[in-house]
Amino acid sequence: MLLGVMMFFDGGLLAIGNVLFLSGIGAIIGPKNTVVFFTRREKLRGSACLLGGIFLVLIKFPFFGFLLEVFGILNLFGDFFPVVFGFLKRLPIIGPILSQPFLSRFMPRESRTRV
């Protein structure tokens, strides 16, 4: 997907990125858990936006499709960002950089704990 964005929203590369993204999630957590994750009641808006964005990319509206996909991904996976930032703060080189006071206002609240 990144390559598709770098190539000025090339629809073919974005479509390949979408297929690889969805198949990667299915491979990591399994097909049944993937369906359960995307069909939970609190995740339906994010799922609809993600699938709508994929549809827009496939019908040759890659810019608007990508924006809708980003909104859907943020809705679906927004709960995981504090966990990711907490993990990154424990890494040797990245941790001290993310622990700087001027960056703490941009960090999610759960990941602001000191190591």
Order of alpha helices (4+ residues) and beta strands (2+ residues): alpha-alpha-alpha-alpha-alpha-alpha-alpha-alpha
